[in-house]
């Protein structure tokens, strides 16, 4: 498998610490959300995961549309990321992706969303590991 891109990000201090990339383009303080006993005065890992997944999924959707020669009248992806307590102190995640697509029928939009899900690196990374629900909205 050919590597197309690699990045390095360092975390220090866990949920109450910071993250930074070696190229200095990313540098953020972290804080656990109030629901997990934190201060909630900075971003958290679930928000970062959701941001990455939403952006990557939208890029995959745009790629699928371009390959199909479809003209989309605007797109947006919202990721709702939840953390769950499981048995024996184990934690897990779930994601709901709400994908907004303009300029297509509901059926065509849903087909493109499924194709985007098939090629998105984040979708492929989590497939079978966490529950991901896809909702398609035509606007």
Buried (B, 14 or more C-beta within 10 A) or exposed (E): EEEEEEEEEEEEEEBEBBBBEEEEEEEBEBBBBEEBEBEEEBBBBBBBBBEEBBEBBBBBBBBBBEEEEBEBEEBBBBBBBEBEEEEEEEEEBBBBBBBBBBBBEEEBBBBBBEBBBEBBBBBEEBEEEBEBEBEBBBE
